[in-house]
Amino acid sequence: MNKRSSTIRIAIIGTGGMANTHAGEFAKIPGCKLVAAADIDAARVKAFAEKHDIPRIFTRAGDLLKNVEVDAVSIVTPDPFHANLAIECLRAGKHVLCEKPLALNHADASRMVAAARKARRIHMVNFSYRNWPAIHGIAKVIQSGEIGEIRHVEASYLQAWLASKVWGDWHNTPALLWRLSSRHGSKGVLGDVGVHILDFATFPVGPISKVYCRLKAFHKAPRNRIGEYTLDANDSATINVEFGNGALGVIHTTRWAGGHANNLTLKIFGAKGGVEFNSEISDNTFRLCSGANLDKCKWKDVKAPRVPNMYQRFIASIRANKQGQPDFIRGAEIQKILDSCFESNKRNQPVKL
């Protein structure tokens, strides 16, 4: 931090749609100041800086790091650029918040972890649904043993934007089209939002030991191509999993879920009860069946207390000089699951982690 004050100076690298959320959330935190932004698109970074009152702009991240004093960097670029940019920022002595997925593969994610450890800077990955109180409440219930040993898990992340225009018309929207094209760096629905549901399911339950994954990219246009975009990245994924404790689970995600703009569900069943969560109902309330209610199959609603969001946790970690969660190590763990899913699909057989 600036030795003359407690201000934390922040730069944002990558100024597409999600960067607006980063800028807006950091602006709400007392003592944070957005001092610079970088993007390879000069017009885009200029418009972004004007919108968020950011004084310095660059088209190269390296130039930003050399010419502006910053304490922390938020990386909001497309996925293929995460690893090298994060490592560059860490080597320059900056704290880093990186968008998900952490990298394109576990090897790159591991390089990021190594760089973060060497730099001794705060490093976090933006699993934004950790902002929801319910998942923290569910984790506490499971850790307490209230529903017993976990036996079965069901988790889903459903979106409708290929089936409808709820997020706009993807046929002519580059911000959506690139997510369908592996040549443009997309890992499909599995890498884009599957990463969230994998974190969501394993955060309370624990690590996965085996996956059997099926991926599919459905036909969507003549020659499956629109302009420069070849529509080959998976848009539906199903994963049968076994957890480290022996529990079985089904995790799935798709962009074809008509009627669901952006829906996460989680059901966890143990030997002594179960918990259920549906984001379309509430982000801070889940259902619990345990104790005397178990024999009656009766549920009760549990409201979890609010928690700091990712941006607040990142800044709090910097101020306390204490590593917050989820960090790059967690990001790499999820990346290993993703890699195993792609391998399983390719081999058409289960893969051990």
N, C-alpha and C positions, 0 to 999 in steps of 0.2 A: 504494500500500500504506500501511497504518498506519505513520506515521513513528516510532512508539514501539516497533515490533516488525517482524518480517518476516512477520507473519501476513497472508494474503490473505483478505479478508472477501467471502463469496460470497452472492448472493441468487438464488433460483430463481423464475422467473415462469412459471406454468403447472404444476399439480401432478397431472397425470394419470399414467398408467402409466409412460411413459418417464422422467418426472421422478424416479422412484425410482432408476433407474440413475444419473442425474446425481448425485443426492444421495449415493448409496452410493460412487460412484467418487471424488468430491471428498473425502469423509470419510476415504478411505484415504491421501490425500496429506498428508504432514507439512507443517504450517504453513498449512493451509487450514481455514477456519471458516465453517460455514453459519450466517448471522446472520439471514436473513429469507426469507420466501416470500410469493408473491401468487397469487391465483386468484379469478376472479369467483364461484366456488362457495365460500361461507364454510365449509360443513361439510367440503368436500374439503380445503381448505387447512389447516383446523384438524387434521384427522386426519393429514395429511401431516406437519405440523410436529411433532405428538406422536410420530409414528413415527421421525422423524429428529432429534429433539431440537433443533428450530429455535425460537429464542426469540420472534421477532416475525412476525406474520402480517398480511396486508392483502388487501382485495378489489379494490384499484386499484393498478396498477403505479406510477402517479404519486405516490401517497401513500407507497409504499415508498421511492421515490427521494428524496423530500423529508424523510423522517423517520428514515432509517437510514443510517449511514455504511457504504457498501459499496465495494469495489474492482472487483468483477466481477459480471456478471449472466449467468445461463444461461437462455435463452429456450426453453421447452418447451411452448409453446402450440400449438393447431391452426394450420395453415399461413397462413390469412388474416391473422393478427395479427402475423406475424413482422416485416414491414417497419416498421410504425409503432412497435412496441415497441422494436425494435433501434435505430431512429433516436432515439427518446426517451432510451434509455439512453446512447447515444453522446454525445448533446448534454449529458447530465448528467455526462459525463466518466468513464463506466464502460467497462471492457473487456467485450466481448460474445462469448459462445459461443452460436450459434443453431442450433436443430435444422434438419434438411433437410426439404423443399427450402427454399432460402434465402428465396424469396418466391413469389408467385403468378404472376409474370411478370418478364420481363427488365427492364422499365422500373422496377418497384419494387426489384428487385435492384440496379440501377444507382444508385438513390437511396440505398440502404444503403451501397454502396461509396463514394459521394461523402461521406456523413456520416461514415464510418469514417476516410477520409483527412483530413477537416477536423478531426475530434476527436483524431487521432493516438493512437488507442488500439488495443490488440490486438483483432482481429476474426477469428473462425474459425467455420466451418460444420461441423456434426457428421456428416461422412461416416464413419460408425462403422466401416465395413469397411476403412478405412485402418489400423485396429488390427491387421489380420492381416499377419503377417510375409511371407507368400508374395507378396503383390502388390508389396511393396518389392523382394523378391528378383527377381521377374519384370522389374520396371522396370530393375534394374541389368543384367540379362542383355541386354535389348534395347538399352539405352544403350551397352553395351560393343561392340555390333555382332556378337555371337557368332552370332546366327541371321540376320544379314544384313538387307537392306532388307525391311520388313514388306509382305506382299502380301495377307494374308487374316486376318480376325478373326471369331471366333464367341463370343458372350457371352450368357448367360441368367441370369435371376433367377426362380426357380420357387417358388411357394407353393401350399399345398393347402387353405387354410381356407375357400374357397367349396365345395370338393368334399367336405370332411370336417369333423370337429369337433376337429381336432388343436390348434387355438387356442381352442376353445370353440365354442358354437353361435351363429353370427353372426346368426341370425334374431331373437335377443332380447338381443343384446349391443351397447349403444350405442357402445362403444369400437371395434367393428368396423363397425357399420352406418353411422356417419358417413363412413367411408372409401369408401362406395359411393354417396354422395349429393353431387352438385355444389353443391346449395343449402346444404349444411353445410360447404362450403369444400374438398371433396375434388377433387383433380385425377386421381383414379383410381389404378390400379396404376402407371401411367406416372409420375405425380408422386410417389407414395408410395415405391415401391421401384425404379421404373425409373431414378429419379435416382441411385440407388446403382450400378446396373450401367453406366450411362453414365459415371459417374466412374471405375468400376473398369476399363472398357475404354479410356478415353482417357488415364488417368493414365500407363500405360506406353507407349502407342502414339502419342499426340499428338492434335491437334484434328481434329474432324470438319468437312468442308467442305460436305457435302450429305446430306440425309435424305429417305427416302420411307417414311412411317409409316402404318400402319393400326391403328385403335383400335376396340374393340368392347365394348359392355356387353350381356351376355347376359340373357335373361329369367330372373328369379329368384323372382318372387312374383306373386300376383294383382294386376293393374294395375301391376306392377313397383313396388310400394310396400309398406312395412311401417311402420305408425304415421306418424310425422312425416317419415320418410325415403323420398324418391323415389330408386330405385336406378338412377340414370342415369349414374354415373361409370364410365369404362372399367375393365373387369376383365381385359382381355387386350390386349397391344400387340406388334406386330412392326415392326421398323425395319430397312430396308436403308440402309446408310450408305456414304459414301465419305470416307476420311480425307484430310487435307491432303497427305499424301505420295503419294496415289493408290491406296492399299490399299482393298480392298472389305471390307465386313463385314455381318454379320447380328446384330442385338441384339434379344432378345425377353424378355418378362416376362408372367406370368399368375398369377392366384390359383386357377386350376383344375387345377393340376399334382398330381393325386392321387398320393400316395406321397412327396411332397417337402414337408416342413414348411417349410423355409427353405433353399433351395439356390442357390448362386452358382457358375457355371462360366465359365471363360475359356480360349479356345484362340487362340493367336497364331502365325501361320506366316510365316516369312521366306524369303528366297532360299537361306539356308544352314541352315535347321532350324526347330524349333518348340518352343513351351512350352504346357503344359496345366495347368489347376488345377481342382479340384473341392472345394468347401467341405465336402461330406459325407464326404470322406476325411480332410482335414486343413486347418487354417488356416495352417500354417507350412511345408507341403511342396508342391512342384510337380514336374512331370515335364519333362525337357529332352531333346530329341533334336538333337544338333549334332556337328560335327567328324567323327571316324571312325565314329560311330554313325549318321550320316545315311544312308549308302548301305545300311545294314542295317535301317533303320527301327527302331532299337533305342533304348529310352528309359532314362533313369536318374532316380532320385528325388533332388531337391535340397532340403535342409532349410535354410530361411532363419532367421537369428537373430531373436530377439524384438525388438520395437520398443515405445517408449512409446505408451500409448493416447491417444486424443484429449484426454481430461481432463488427463492428465499433460503433454501437449504445450502445451495452453492455458496451464496454470499456469507451465510452464517459459518460455514466451514472455513472459508478464507479468514474471517475475522477471528475465529477461535484457533486457527492453525491446527484443525483436527479434521481428518478425512471423513467426508460424509458419504452417504449411500443414496443411490446406487453408483458405484465407482467403475473405473475401467476394468477392474478385475471381474466385476459382475457382468459388464458388457461383454467381456471375452468369454465368460461361461455361457452366456446366451448364444454368442456367435458359434461356439463349438456345437451346440445343439442344432443350430441352423445348418452348419456344414454337414453334420451327420444326416440331417433330413434330406439334403440334396444328394448325398451319397446313397442313402437308402432308396430314393426314387430312381436314381440311375441304375442301381443294382437290382431293384425290385425285390429287396429282402430286408429284414431287420438289421440294424447296425447298432453295435454296442458303443457307448461313449467312453 
